[in-house]
């Protein structure tokens, strides 16, 4: 331990309990990586705050000493968002995991940032409510807000930014602010919720979140629609949305990914491009939507449509979708998963996915395409040897090609994973002169650049 780190540890232990401050090598390693393919970088110190006051005290010390600070949830991010590339302090929010208040009449809940999605839904179920954002991983709500997480249900309920009513944020100098209120709408002042959600810990640390929740639907039906080509599957989704059908989820799994899903989950689904679907609502309306959707699918050469009404079968279907990343990892031991993430207007989604498939075949890496196609967001899951520079170069080239293709068609380099380390190089192309405004905001709120430096953009 260097003299500077030892001094910092001593200062932190004056405002926190000794067990809340760690320089243990194993603990630091756990906070030096996420689920991405990006290189590990260890923090000097890991702290475990238990209150807003703790976080404020930590940041006051870091600000005075000009030490980098990186918020950390459970490390499920996919673009190196929480990797402390400048070392410093990693703030682990796992001990701030209390559901502070459920307000059923307002359809709101207030939580600390370390509460996970499954933990919240377990509590909400007692009230007949649910929190809808479902990124697949059991991420913390603070982390989900930091990256503006999305997932399978965004086509109906929206992304994380749409659910945030208020945030308590500790800024770089340790001061505490609120970004919103409990009202359903407001025309007062700048929209700070929208600014902080998706800021990836570069503007402050979230210590409380007030979130929208929803009633659990009366009926839920899941299904699979199998197509002869990816193009027909995506075109069918476009027609589905244009028809105004209320759908809870619609996910694309390509042929390669269906094969991996069958092996990993011991299922026997058709190994063709497939849409996984879910309809929510009252019984009569839902059956009408299913009938209309089936007619639309037939217009796009759908090979078969099957629906599951009982919970066990429906859960098995979605487990196959959510476990796809692990299915690929299991199939290629010793290799690392790289998950790309672009989002385009629905009108060009089919051509963009077809382009991505062509490029993936061209580079010759194992992988498949999956996506939340109801909102134009899809991923390529690539398997590569992290020690093979040629494979890494191929993966980077493929990623660059599909990002540039998406940007030229009015899309974005990331629909939900965030910018982190991997998408920084595309920010100028995507945002143009708006990037100057973003940097001005960062400089105003964090003039010493201690909050997750080296992420989103550099100052």
N, C-alpha and C positions, 0 to 999 in steps of 0.2 A: 504494500500500500504506500503510495507516494505521500509526501508531506501535505500536499494540497488536498488529496482525498481524505486523509486522516483528519485534517482541520474541518473539512465539510461534514464528515461523519460526526465529529464532536459537536458541531453546531446543531445538526439535525437531532441528535440525542438530547439536546437541551429542550427541544419543543415536542419531541415524540418519545414514546416508551422505547426502551432498548430493543425489544423484539420487533419493533416496527421499522428498524433500519438494518439492512443486510449488505455485507460485502462478500458473502459466501460465493465461491466460484460456481457451484451448481445452480444456485438461485440466479446469478447473473447470466449464466448460459440460457436458462429458461426464458429470460427476458431479452435475449439478444437475437431472437429469430421469430418468424411467424410461419404461416403455412405456405409462403411463397417460395420461389426458387432463388431469392436474393440471398447474398452472403450474410452470415452471422456477424454481428458487431456488438460487443458486450458493453452494457452500462458500467460505470464505476461503482454505483450504489443503487440498490433497489429499496424503495420505501413503500410502506403499506398504511396509508392514511385510513382513519376511521370516521372522519367528520370533515365538513367544509372548513372548519377552523384549522384542522391539520393540514389540509391542502394549501390554504392561505399561508400558513407558517412556512411550509416547504418552499413555496414560490417566492416568498419574501427573502429567504436565505439564498435561493438560487439566483434571484435578481441581483441581490447585493454582491454576490460572488461571480456573476456573469457565467453561470454554469448551465449547460443545456438541460432541458427537461422534456421527457417523452411520456405521455400518458399510455397506459397498458391495460387492456381488458383481459382477454383469454388467449390472445395471440393467434386468432383465426383469420387475420387479415391476409390478403393475397397479393399486395403490391409493396410489401416492405414498409407499410405505413407506420408500424410501431417499433421498427428496428432502430435502436439509438446509434445512428451512424457517426454522430459526434460525441458518443459516450455520455458522460454526465449522469443524471439521475433518471431512473425509470420509476414512474409512479404507478404502482399496481393497485387497482381499485377493487380487488376481490373482497376486501373487508368492509367495503361500503356497498352492501348488497341487501338493503332493507327496502321493502315495499312500504312506503311511508303513508300512503292514503289511497283508498279506492273510493271514487265518487260515482256510484252507479247512475244517479239521476242526471249527472252532467256528462256521462260517458267519458270520464277522465280518470287517470291514475297518476300518482306522483311516486317516483322511484329514485333510488340512488343509482349511480352509473354502473355499479358492479352487479346489478340484478340481471339475470339471463332471461332470454326469451321464454324458455320452457318454465322457468321458475315463476315468471309473471303469469303465464297462461294457466298454470296449475292453480294459482290463487284466484284468477279471474273467473275460472270455471264455476266456482261457488256462487258467483253472482249472475251466471248465464251470459258472461261476456268473454271476449277474446281480443288479444292483440294480434294484428294481422300480418305485420311484416315478417317474412319467412325467408331468410337468406340461406337456409339449409343447415349451416353450422349453428350450434347453440351459443351464439355470441352474446356478449353483454350489451345492454341497451345503450350504454355510453359509447361503446365502440361502434355500434350500429349507427348512432347519430353522427359520430365523428366522420364516418365514411359515406353517409347518406345511403345506407344499405337498402337493398330492394329485395328481389326474390320472386317466388312463384305466384304470390297473390297480388302483385303490384298492378296487374291488368285491371283488377276490380277496385282495390282499396288505396292504391297509390304507394309511393315510396316513403322512406323514413321522414323526409322533410315535410311530407303532408300530414304526419301524425303528431308533430311537435307543436305544442301550444305554448310552452315556456321552458326555458333553461336557466338554471343557476350556474353561472360561470365564474371561475376564479381566473383573473387575468394575470399576465406575466409578472406584474409588480405585486401580486397578492391581493389586490382589491377584488371585491365580489359584486357582480351585477346580475340582474334578471333581464332576459331578452323578450319576454312576452307577458301574458296574463292568462286568466281562465276563460276569457270570453271567446266565443266561436269566431269572431271576426273583429278587426280593428283597422281604422284608417289613420291611426295616430303614430306619427314618426316613421323612421326607417324600419325595415323588416329585418330585425336582428336575428330572429330565429333562422331565417333563410341564409343569413350570412354565416352563422356559426355551425349549422348543420352541414357537414361535408368539409369542414375546415381541417380535419385530420390532426387535431391537437396543435395546430400552428398558431392559433389565436388565444387559446386558454384551455382550462380543464373543466369539464362538466362535472358538477357535484350533485345536481338534482335535475330530473327531467319530468315534465308534465306532459302526458301523452294521451292522444285520443284512443279509445277502445270501441269495440263494436259488439252488438248482440250476436250470439251464436245462431247461425241460420237454422230455420226449422227443419229443412231437408238439405242433404248434401249427397250428390251422386258423382262418382268419378268414372272415367272411361278411357279407352284407347281407340284411336282412329289410325289405321295403318294405310300407308300410301305407297305407290310405286316409285315415286321420286321425292326428293327433298323440296324441289320447286313446287310440286303440286301441294305438298303439305303446308308450306308457308303461304301459298296463294289462297288456300282454303281458310287459313287464319285471317288473312286480310278481308276476305269476303264475309267471314263470321263477324268481325268487328264492324264492318260497314253496314251490316244488317241490323246492328243495334242489339244483338243478343247479349244478355247479362251473363257473363261467364266469370267464375271465380278464379280459375287458373287455366292456362294453356301453355304447355311446354313441348318443345321439339327435341326429340332424341334421334340422331341419325343412325344409319345401319350399323356402323362400327361400334357405336355406344350401346346399342341394343344387344349386340353380341356380348359385350363386357358385362352388361347388367344381368344377363341370363346366367353367365358363369358364376358371378359373384353372389347372386341372390338365389341360385338354384331355381330359376323360373324358366318358363318355356314360351316367352312372348315371341311373336313373329319378328324376325330379324330384318325388318324393313324400316324405312323412315316412319316414325310414329309420333303422333300427338298425344300427350297425356292431358286429360281434360278434367275439369271439376266444375259442376254447376251448383249454385247456392240459391235458396229461396223457398217460397211456399210450394206445396206439392203440385198444384195445378199449373202454375206459371213455369215451374222447372221442367215438367214433362213437355210443355209446349215448346220451350227453348231447345230441349234435347231433340225433339222431332224436327224442328226447323234446322238445327245444326246438322243433323243427319242428312237432310235433303241437300244442304250446301256441300257437304263432303262428297256426296255422290256426283256432284257436278265437276269435281276435281279428281275423278278416277280413284276414289277411296276404295281400298280392297276389302276392308272390314271395319266395323265399329262394334265395340263391346262396352257395356256399362256395368259398374259394380255398385250395388246399393248398400251392402252391409259394411260395417266399420272395418272388420278384419281384412277383407279383400281390398278395400280402399286404401288402408294403411300400407298393405303390401305393395300396391301399385306405386304409392308415393315414396316408399322406402327405396324402391328400385331407382327412382329418379334422384333422390337425395344422396344416395350412396355411390353415384357414378364416379366421383373423383377417387373414392377409395377402391372402387372396382378396377380402375386403371392402375392405381398404385400397386394393388395386389397382383395384377397380371404382369407387371414389369418390375420385379424386385431389383433393388439397386439403382433404379432410375428415379428421377425427381419429376413431380408434376408441375407443369407451367400452365396456368389458366389465363387465356386472353379474355378481353372484355370490351366489346364495342357496342354501340347502340345507334341505330339509324332510323329515319322515317319509315313507317310501315310500307309506304309505296315502293321503296327500293330494298326492302328486307330480303325478298326471295333472291334477287340478283346478287346481293352482297353475300349471302350464305353460300350460294353456288360458287361465287368467286373464291370464298374462303376454302371451300372443299377442293377446288382445283389447285389452289396454292399449297394446301396441306399435302395433297397427293404428289405435287411436284417436288417438295422438299424431302419427301420420303421418311418423315418421322411418324411414329405410331401415335394415333390420337383420333379424336372424334369431335363432332359439333353438337352442342346442346344449347338450349336457350329459352328465355322467357319471351317467346316470340310475340305474345300479345301486346308487348310494348316496344318491340323492335330491338331487344337486347339479346345478344347471344355470345357464347363462349366457345373457344376451341380448347380442348384438353389435350395437351402435348406431353409425351413422356420422353425425357432426355437424360443422358448421363451428365451429371453436373461437372464431371472432370474432363469431359470431352469438349474441347473448344470448338471443334467443327460442328457438333450437334447444337451447341449453344448458339453459334453464329447462324445456323439454319433457323432455329426457333426465333431468334431476334429478327431475322430478315422476314420471316413469315408474319410475325406480329406487326412489324412496320408496314408491310404491304396491306394488311387488312385495316389497320388504323388509317393509313393515308386514303384508302378506298372509301372508308366511312366518312372521313372529314370532307372529302371532295363532294360527297352527296348530302351534306348538311347534317352529318351525324357527330358523334362525340367519341373520344378515345377511351372513355370509360363510362359505362352505364350504372355501375354499382360498386366496383372494387375500390374506386378512388385512384388518386394519382400516385401517392407514395413516392417511391424511387423510380419505378419502371416507366411511368407515363410523363415524367417531367419534360422530356425532350419534345413533347407534342404540344405543350401549352401555348407557345407563341403562335404556332400554326392555327390552333383551334380558337384562341381568344383574341389574337391581334392586339390592338391598342388597349383593349380591356384589361390585359395583363398588367399594364402600368397602374391601372386603378387598384387592382388586387394587391399589388406590391405596396402601394401607398397606404392601403388599409392595414396591411401587415406591419409596416413601419410605424404607423401611428399607435397600434395596440401593443406592439412588441418591439420597441426601438432597439433593444439589445440583441434581438434575434435569438432568444434562448428557448422559445417554444418549438420543439420538434424541428430544429433547423435542418435544411437540406431536403425538405419534402415539399411537394407541389411545385415550387420554384425556388430559385436562389435569389437572395438580395444582393 
